[in-house]
Amino acid sequence: MLSTIKTILYVSDLKGGTWPSMRLACSIAQQYGAKMIYAHVVNHVKELRDTMKDFEINSSVDIQEILTKATAKAESRMKENVRKFLTDEYPESDSPVDIQIQVLEGYASQTILRTAELEHADLIVMSSRTHGAIGQVIGSTTNKVMHHGKFPVLVIPYYD
């Protein structure tokens, strides 16, 4: 018996080559009537902030301000990606897919797995860059998500 997919966690690094994976994630969500969470992870800066404090490094750089700006920029780009994607894919009608945007902070693989757990994801969809002419090598984040989580992971390769 096939399991029911109610929630798909689609993770993107916001590069252009990930469009096919978004298309596939939406197609699966549509087929199962599932919600889709479109997530992007902003690098964790807490350790840098703590290191600067621990070593009493005074800096005019406001780490929290950088994080806030990065998060806002990522969210803006994601909203535009969804708008463009839905306009291109469903020009005649409203989207049959419920897409929720989440900008997450933390170490990518850990944050993806934690979010999948919190959202009760039934499937994680990710792209993975291919490296070099020798063949496809799964990226480190994708590899960690695949091997350290308990979730099915669908990986779609793309080329830089």
C-alpha positions as CSV (number, residue, x, y, z in Angstrom):
1,M,0.0,0.0,0.0
2,L,1.4,3.4,-1.0
3,S,1.6,5.9,1.8
4,T,-0.3,9.2,1.6
5,I,1.6,12.4,1.2
6,K,0.1,15.2,3.1
7,T,3.1,17.5,3.5
8,I,6.0,18.1,1.2
9,L,9.1,20.0,2.3
10,Y,10.6,21.5,-0.8
11,V,14.1,23.0,0.0
12,S,15.8,25.4,-2.3
13,D,19.1,27.2,-2.4
14,L,17.3,29.9,-4.5
15,K,19.5,29.2,-7.6
16,G,17.9,29.1,-11.0
17,G,18.7,25.5,-11.7
18,T,16.3,24.3,-9.0
19,W,13.1,25.1,-11.1
20,P,12.6,21.4,-12.3
21,S,12.6,20.2,-8.6
22,M,10.0,22.9,-7.7
23,R,7.9,21.7,-10.7
24,L,8.1,18.1,-9.6
25,A,7.3,19.0,-5.9
26,C,4.2,20.9,-7.0
27,S,3.1,18.1,-9.3
28,I,3.4,15.6,-6.4
29,A,1.6,18.0,-4.1
30,Q,-1.2,18.5,-6.6
31,Q,-1.5,14.7,-7.2
32,Y,-1.9,14.0,-3.5
33,G,-3.7,17.2,-2.5
34,A,-0.8,17.9,-0.2
35,K,0.5,21.2,1.2
36,M,3.9,22.2,0.1
37,I,6.4,24.1,2.3
38,Y,8.9,26.0,0.2
39,A,11.9,26.5,2.5
40,H,15.3,28.1,2.3
41,V,17.9,28.1,5.0
42,V,19.9,31.2,5.9
43,N,23.3,30.3,7.4
44,H,23.5,30.3,11.1
45,V,25.3,33.3,12.5
46,K,24.8,32.7,16.2
47,E,28.3,31.1,16.5
48,L,30.0,34.1,14.9
49,R,28.1,36.4,17.2
50,D,29.1,34.3,20.3
51,T,32.7,34.0,19.1
52,M,32.9,37.8,18.7
53,K,31.5,38.2,22.2
54,D,33.7,35.5,23.8
55,F,36.9,37.1,22.4
56,E,35.7,40.6,23.1
57,I,35.9,41.5,19.5
58,N,34.4,44.9,18.9
59,S,33.0,45.4,15.5
60,S,30.7,47.9,13.8
61,V,29.2,44.9,12.0
62,D,25.7,44.2,13.4
63,I,25.3,40.4,12.9
64,Q,21.6,40.5,13.7
65,E,21.0,43.2,11.1
66,I,22.8,41.1,8.5
67,L,20.6,38.1,9.4
68,T,17.5,40.2,9.2
69,K,18.4,41.6,5.8
70,A,19.3,38.2,4.5
71,T,16.1,36.7,5.7
72,A,14.0,39.5,4.2
73,K,15.8,39.3,0.9
74,A,15.4,35.5,0.8
75,E,11.7,35.8,1.6
76,S,11.2,38.4,-1.1
77,R,13.0,36.3,-3.7
78,M,10.9,33.2,-2.7
79,K,7.6,35.1,-3.0
80,E,8.7,36.3,-6.5
81,N,9.7,32.7,-7.4
82,V,6.3,31.4,-6.4
83,R,4.5,34.2,-8.2
84,K,6.5,33.6,-11.4
85,F,6.2,29.8,-11.1
86,L,2.5,29.8,-10.6
87,T,2.0,32.3,-13.4
88,D,4.0,30.2,-15.8
89,E,2.6,26.8,-14.7
90,Y,-1.0,27.7,-14.2
91,P,-1.7,30.7,-16.5
92,E,-5.4,30.0,-16.9
93,S,-6.4,29.3,-13.3
94,D,-5.5,29.6,-9.7
95,S,-2.9,27.3,-8.3
96,P,-4.2,23.9,-7.2
97,V,-1.2,23.7,-4.8
98,D,-1.0,25.3,-1.3
99,I,2.6,26.7,-1.1
100,Q,3.8,28.1,2.2
101,I,7.1,30.0,2.4
102,Q,9.5,29.5,5.3
103,V,12.9,31.2,5.6
104,L,14.8,29.2,8.2
105,E,17.9,30.0,10.2
106,G,20.5,27.5,11.1
107,Y,22.9,24.8,9.7
108,A,21.2,23.6,6.5
109,S,21.0,19.9,7.0
110,Q,20.0,20.1,10.7
111,T,17.5,22.8,10.1
112,I,15.9,20.9,7.2
113,L,15.5,17.8,9.3
114,R,14.2,19.7,12.3
115,T,11.7,21.5,10.1
116,A,10.6,18.2,8.4
117,E,10.0,16.8,11.9
118,L,8.1,19.8,13.1
119,E,5.9,20.0,10.0
120,H,5.3,16.2,9.8
121,A,6.7,16.1,6.3
122,D,6.0,13.0,4.4
123,L,8.6,13.8,1.7
124,I,11.6,16.1,1.3
125,V,12.3,17.4,-2.2
126,M,15.8,18.9,-2.9
127,S,18.0,19.7,-5.8
128,S,21.6,18.7,-5.8
129,R,24.3,20.3,-7.9
130,T,26.4,18.0,-10.1
131,H,30.1,18.6,-9.9
132,G,32.6,18.1,-12.7
133,A,32.6,16.0,-15.8
134,I,33.3,12.8,-13.9
135,G,29.8,12.4,-12.8
136,Q,27.2,13.4,-10.3
137,V,28.2,13.9,-6.7
138,I,25.5,14.5,-4.2
139,G,26.0,17.8,-2.3
140,S,27.0,17.7,1.3
141,T,23.7,19.1,2.6
142,T,21.6,16.7,0.5
143,N,23.8,13.8,1.6
144,K,23.4,14.7,5.3
145,V,19.6,15.1,4.9
146,M,19.4,11.7,3.2
147,H,21.6,9.8,5.7
148,H,20.7,11.5,9.0
149,G,17.0,11.8,8.7
150,K,14.1,9.4,8.7
151,F,12.2,11.0,5.8
152,P,12.0,9.9,2.2
153,V,14.1,12.3,0.1
154,L,13.6,13.0,-3.6
155,V,16.8,14.4,-5.1
156,I,16.8,16.1,-8.5
157,P,20.2,16.9,-10.0
158,Y,21.0,20.1,-11.7
159,Y,24.1,21.6,-13.3
160,D,25.8,24.9,-12.4
